[in-house]
Amino acid sequence: MAATFQPPKQALLQTLRSLVYPGVGGSGSTCYRCPLGAKRYLLTDNIVKLKEFQHKKVAIAYNLPGTKETYLRNLEEKLTQNKLILKEELKTLLHLCESRDDVELAKNVIYRYHAENRNVTLGEYKFGPLFMRLCYELDLEESAVELIKDQHLRGFFSDCTSFNILMDMLFIKGKYKSALEVLIEMKNQDVKFSKDTYVLAFAICYKLNSPESFKICTTLREEALVRGEVLSRRASYFAVALALNQNQLEKAVSIFSQIMKAESIICANLNLMIHIQSNMLKTLVEILKDATEGNLSQFVKKPKFSEEVLAKVRRKVKDVPALLGSFDELYGKLHINGQVTTYTLDALLCHTPKDLKSHIAPLNKRTVSRRTFQPLSRSLLAE
């Protein structure tokens, strides 16, 4: 079984390093070609928390005693005079930064603060995600990469959120090799991967689309399974797509078969792609027939297919007149039923669903008193 293989960490790191040097081709697609002009990103808002960060910036600036310029000047003087930098001072500074020059000062303060507190980690406030959100807001991914890789700051970015936000930032801009370098650094620093890390890692490998990136994706996946970690469906989608792009059909089928609840639009299209590469032409037509004529309840969503993937199906069956006729008929029905999307498979893979938290919360709120069985007042609901 594939999951029983666990290669040495050094071997994986060596493979990771070899991929970030020139000579390895990319997938050719860019993040700025997403349909409807949307940017590609992989992390949800409840992880990046950019709006929350920006709201806090406004509040801190408003409540600041004196001017921002005075505050920054005082911190510069503390640096010059080798005075102790306090936690709240750094926190306030990171919320006041509005330009590249401000961030340069913040970087100097971070170096000083970390030098003074490098041995104090238990229960300490995590500044890493805060700095990454600042770089995210100001489009300063170079500064973020510089600091996260600096050995003098080892331990400052000790959480997976810092690395995840930075990789997401680089992914948005199509800087996949830089994102891979961050993944290498995360591995080197022994920072524990989260489910989002695996989504990002596999997405980066998918975008690089090379034998080396396929090897990295496969190795990371096998290591995770050996440790008993449960990978998300989104991570598996990227792993399947990469295997298909690398003509590793057996691996694609193996990963796809392990996806639980494979009813999503992405699964429907990956399934077609697997059958295309398998040359199972009759089964392809049968899948589309079941999708149009299945006895599904009106409350159950019918599968949708990408126009791009359907075009590949047509090219596959065009030399078989009987199958081509059936396909063209089914293609028309799919359009009539609204089961065709203009989104490419790549766009579907890179689409990030909205956070469910805000939609689920109201369902959990009590509207009736447990004691009186009367409706709760608005004031209580507001609480």
Disulfide bonds with the S-S distance in Angstrom:
none
